[in-house]
């Protein structure tokens, strides 16, 4: 099979590519295009589509499933400079850890002489929670997560780091402030227990998702609970990792009774809800036998 490759920007032809089989997936086609036509963008920068303004084709789609025939046209959109997913995750998670601990360990750099005042037990607990969360995130990035895509646009690095680092500075400034006022300790201990449960739940779901995909593959399966009782939330929602994540940050907000923390929890919940709705739609579209009783992120509600 021979396909004509063109630029989606100006319809300029790059040339023609011979494809060995109609069962070739789009992910392999991107690699083949760059190997055969050196003037094309690197495979990781390519977004292939059937029309100039058409939707990007999935890496798992095959030429046969797309009804492509010899002589058909495939358009390339250049996604621009790329960076590895793991690199972005490490940067966006290491930053908050460093920023928060600067406010915690060196408050005199921020608050001046007022930093000599004693701080509450809740401030120490909050620092521990923040540290545990982002150390967990870093370790999961290194040892647990299996990414379906190798890279993302470089601009995402600056956008993501601005969000995580900026919100961390905002939250840590208030929680570590010498005039920070702790809620009652009954509230603190209850919120700490909820935070720990949600962190364990989030980790458990990430392990379950990792085990769905064999190493080195892009296999997709319907997520189901495993032997860990904290994964039973899969019976109710498609993205329990997001549910637990929101629960953790709401618990942190209750623990500190800090408006900045509540704003961070709300912003994160909004973004994760958007992601969860999209994943839920994709699951239902991809798997005809997908469980009907599941919601996207909040059990019985959404």
C-alpha positions as CSV (number, residue, x, y, z in Angstrom):
1,X,0.0,0.0,0.0
2,X,1.3,3.5,-0.9
3,X,0.0,6.7,0.8
4,X,0.6,10.3,-0.1
5,X,1.9,12.4,2.8
6,X,1.1,16.1,3.0
7,X,1.4,19.0,5.4
8,X,-1.8,20.0,7.2
9,X,-0.5,23.6,7.4
10,X,-0.3,24.3,3.7
11,X,-1.1,21.0,1.9
12,X,2.5,20.8,0.7
13,X,3.3,17.2,-0.3
14,X,6.2,15.5,1.5
15,X,6.2,12.5,-0.8
16,X,4.8,9.0,-0.8
17,X,5.3,6.2,1.7
18,X,5.0,2.5,1.1
19,X,3.2,0.7,4.0
20,X,3.9,-3.1,4.3
21,X,0.4,-4.0,5.6
22,X,-3.1,-2.7,6.0
23,X,-3.0,-3.7,9.6
24,X,-0.2,-1.2,10.4
25,X,-1.2,1.0,13.3
26,X,-1.0,4.7,13.1
27,X,1.7,4.8,15.8
28,X,4.0,2.7,13.6
29,X,3.0,4.7,10.5
30,X,4.3,7.9,12.1
31,X,7.7,6.2,12.6
32,X,7.7,4.9,9.1
33,X,6.8,8.3,7.6
34,X,9.8,10.0,9.3
35,X,12.1,7.2,8.4
36,X,11.1,7.3,4.8
37,X,10.7,11.1,4.4
38,X,13.4,12.8,6.5
39,X,11.9,16.3,5.8
40,X,8.9,15.4,7.9
41,X,8.7,16.2,11.7
42,X,10.0,13.6,14.1
43,X,7.5,10.8,14.8
44,X,6.7,12.2,18.3
45,X,5.9,15.6,16.8
46,X,3.4,14.2,14.3
47,X,-0.4,14.4,14.5
48,X,-1.8,12.4,11.6
49,X,-5.2,13.1,10.2
50,X,-7.3,12.3,7.1
51,X,-8.3,15.9,6.4
52,X,-6.5,19.2,6.8
53,X,-8.8,20.2,9.7
54,X,-9.7,16.6,10.7
55,X,-9.3,15.0,14.1
56,X,-6.0,13.5,15.1
57,X,-5.9,9.7,14.5
58,X,-5.3,7.4,17.5
59,X,-2.0,5.5,17.6
60,X,-4.0,2.2,17.9
61,X,-6.1,2.8,14.8
62,X,-5.0,0.7,11.8
63,X,-5.1,1.7,8.1
64,X,-7.7,-1.1,7.6
65,X,-10.0,0.3,10.3
66,X,-9.7,3.7,8.7
67,X,-10.5,2.3,5.3
68,X,-7.3,3.7,3.8
69,X,-6.4,2.5,0.3
70,X,-3.4,3.0,-2.0
71,X,-3.2,6.6,-3.2
72,X,-5.1,8.1,-0.2
73,X,-3.8,11.2,1.4
74,X,-2.6,11.5,5.0
75,X,-1.9,15.0,6.5
76,X,0.7,15.8,9.2
77,X,0.3,18.5,11.7
78,X,3.6,19.4,13.4
79,X,2.9,19.5,17.2
80,X,6.1,21.5,17.8
81,X,8.9,20.8,20.3
82,X,8.2,17.8,22.6
83,X,9.4,16.7,26.0
84,X,9.0,13.4,27.7
85,X,6.0,12.8,30.0
86,X,8.2,11.5,32.8
87,X,10.4,14.6,32.6
88,X,7.4,16.9,32.9
89,X,5.9,14.9,35.8
90,X,9.2,14.9,37.7
91,X,9.6,18.7,37.3
92,X,6.0,19.6,38.2
93,X,6.1,17.3,41.3
94,X,9.6,18.1,42.6
95,X,9.0,21.8,42.4
96,X,6.1,21.9,45.0
97,X,8.1,19.7,47.3
98,X,11.0,22.1,47.3
99,X,8.9,25.3,47.4
100,X,6.8,24.1,50.3
101,X,9.8,23.0,52.4
102,X,11.5,26.3,51.8
103,X,8.6,28.1,53.5
104,X,8.6,25.4,56.2
105,X,12.3,25.1,57.0
106,X,13.4,28.6,56.3
107,X,10.5,30.9,57.2
108,X,12.8,33.7,58.0
109,X,13.4,34.1,54.3
110,X,9.7,35.0,53.8
111,X,8.4,36.3,57.1
112,X,11.4,38.0,58.5
113,X,11.6,38.5,62.3
114,X,8.1,37.2,62.7
115,X,9.4,33.7,61.8
116,X,10.8,33.4,65.4
117,X,7.3,32.8,66.8
118,X,6.4,29.2,67.6
119,X,4.4,27.3,65.0
120,X,1.5,25.0,65.7
121,X,1.4,21.2,65.6
122,X,-1.0,21.5,62.6
123,X,1.6,23.3,60.6
124,X,4.0,20.4,61.2
125,X,1.3,17.9,60.2
126,X,0.5,19.9,57.1
127,X,4.1,19.9,56.0
128,X,4.2,16.1,56.5
129,X,1.1,15.6,54.4
130,X,2.4,17.8,51.6
131,X,5.8,16.0,51.6
132,X,4.2,12.5,51.6
133,X,1.9,13.4,48.7
134,X,4.6,14.7,46.4
135,X,7.2,12.1,47.3
136,X,4.5,9.5,46.5
137,X,3.9,11.3,43.2
138,X,7.6,11.3,42.3
139,X,8.1,7.6,43.2
140,X,5.0,6.7,41.2
141,X,6.3,8.6,38.2
142,X,9.6,6.7,38.4
143,X,8.4,3.2,39.3
144,X,4.6,2.9,38.7
145,X,3.2,4.9,35.8
146,X,3.3,3.5,32.3
147,X,2.7,6.3,29.8
148,X,0.7,5.6,26.6
149,X,2.5,8.5,24.9
150,X,6.2,9.1,25.0
151,X,6.1,12.9,24.8
152,X,3.9,16.0,25.2
153,X,4.3,19.6,23.9
154,X,7.2,21.5,25.6
155,X,4.8,24.3,26.4
156,X,3.0,22.0,28.9
157,X,6.1,22.0,31.0
158,X,5.8,25.7,31.7
159,X,2.1,25.6,32.1
160,X,2.0,22.7,34.5
161,X,5.0,23.9,36.6
162,X,3.4,27.4,36.9
163,X,0.2,25.8,38.2
164,X,1.7,23.4,40.7
165,X,4.6,25.6,41.9
166,X,2.5,28.8,42.0
167,X,-0.4,27.2,44.0
168,X,2.2,25.6,46.4
169,X,3.7,28.9,47.2
170,X,0.2,30.4,47.8
171,X,-0.8,27.5,50.1
172,X,2.5,27.2,51.9
173,X,2.7,31.0,52.6
174,X,-0.5,30.9,54.6
175,X,-0.1,27.5,56.3
176,X,3.4,28.3,57.5
177,X,2.7,31.9,58.4
178,X,3.5,32.8,62.0
179,X,-0.1,34.0,62.5
180,X,-1.6,30.8,61.1
181,X,-4.5,29.7,63.3
182,X,-5.1,25.9,63.6
183,X,-8.7,24.5,63.7
184,X,-9.5,22.3,66.8
185,X,-7.3,19.2,67.0
186,X,-10.4,16.9,66.7
187,X,-10.8,18.3,63.2
188,X,-7.1,18.0,62.4
189,X,-6.9,14.3,63.4
190,X,-10.1,13.4,61.6
191,X,-8.9,15.2,58.4
192,X,-5.5,13.6,58.7
193,X,-7.1,10.1,58.8
194,X,-9.2,10.9,55.7
195,X,-6.1,12.3,54.0
196,X,-4.1,9.1,54.7
197,X,-7.0,6.9,53.5
198,X,-7.3,8.9,50.2
199,X,-3.6,8.8,49.6
200,X,-3.6,5.0,50.1
201,X,-6.6,4.7,47.8
202,X,-5.0,6.8,45.1
203,X,-1.8,4.7,45.3
204,X,-3.8,1.5,45.2
205,X,-5.7,2.6,42.0
206,X,-2.5,3.6,40.3
207,X,-1.1,0.1,41.0
208,X,-4.2,-1.5,39.6
209,X,-4.1,0.6,36.5
210,X,-0.4,-0.2,36.0
211,X,-1.1,-4.0,36.2
212,X,-3.7,-3.6,33.4
213,X,-1.0,-2.7,30.8
214,X,1.9,-5.2,30.2
215,X,5.3,-3.6,30.0
216,X,6.2,-2.2,26.6
217,X,2.6,-2.3,25.3
218,X,-0.3,0.0,24.8
219,X,-2.9,-2.5,25.6
220,X,-6.2,-1.0,26.9
221,X,-8.6,-3.0,29.1
222,X,-11.6,-2.1,31.3
223,X,-10.3,-1.2,34.7
224,X,-11.6,-3.5,37.4
225,X,-11.0,-3.9,41.2
226,X,-8.2,-6.2,42.3
227,X,-7.7,-7.8,45.7
228,X,-7.1,-4.5,47.4
229,X,-10.4,-3.3,49.0
230,X,-9.5,0.3,48.2
231,X,-9.9,-0.4,44.5
232,X,-13.5,-1.4,44.9
233,X,-14.3,2.2,43.9
234,X,-13.8,1.0,40.3
235,X,-17.3,-0.5,40.7
236,X,-18.8,3.0,41.0
237,X,-16.6,5.3,39.0
238,X,-14.3,5.2,36.0
239,X,-11.5,7.3,37.5
240,X,-11.3,6.5,41.2
241,X,-7.7,7.8,41.3
242,X,-9.1,11.3,40.7
243,X,-11.8,10.7,43.3
244,X,-9.2,9.8,45.9
245,X,-7.0,12.7,44.8
246,X,-9.8,15.2,45.3
247,X,-10.6,13.6,48.7
248,X,-7.0,14.0,49.8
249,X,-6.9,17.7,49.0
250,X,-10.3,18.4,50.5
251,X,-9.0,16.6,53.7
252,X,-5.9,18.8,53.6
253,X,-8.0,21.9,53.3
254,X,-10.2,20.8,56.3
255,X,-7.0,20.0,58.3
256,X,-5.6,23.5,57.7
257,X,-8.9,25.4,57.4
258,X,-7.0,27.5,54.9
259,X,-8.8,29.3,52.0
260,X,-5.8,29.0,49.7
261,X,-5.9,25.2,50.2
262,X,-9.6,25.1,49.4
263,X,-9.0,27.1,46.2
264,X,-6.2,24.6,45.2
265,X,-8.6,21.7,45.9
266,X,-11.4,23.3,43.9
267,X,-9.1,24.1,40.9
268,X,-7.7,20.5,40.9
269,X,-11.2,19.0,41.3
270,X,-12.5,21.0,38.3
271,X,-9.6,19.9,36.1
272,X,-9.8,16.3,37.2
273,X,-13.5,16.3,36.5
274,X,-12.9,17.5,33.0
275,X,-10.3,14.7,32.5
276,X,-12.6,12.1,34.1
277,X,-15.6,12.9,31.9
278,X,-13.4,12.6,28.8
279,X,-12.0,9.3,29.9
280,X,-15.4,8.0,30.8
281,X,-16.7,8.8,27.3
282,X,-13.7,7.1,25.7
283,X,-14.2,4.0,27.8
284,X,-17.9,3.7,26.8
285,X,-17.0,4.3,23.2
286,X,-14.1,1.8,23.1
287,X,-15.7,-1.0,25.2
288,X,-19.2,-2.0,24.2
289,X,-19.6,-4.0,27.5
290,X,-18.4,-1.2,29.7
291,X,-20.3,-1.2,33.1
292,X,-23.4,1.0,32.8
293,X,-23.7,1.7,36.5
294,X,-20.4,3.6,36.6
295,X,-20.1,7.3,36.8
296,X,-17.1,9.2,35.8
297,X,-15.7,10.6,39.1
298,X,-18.3,11.1,41.8
299,X,-20.3,7.9,42.8
300,X,-24.0,8.1,41.8
301,X,-23.7,11.8,40.8
302,X,-21.3,12.5,37.9
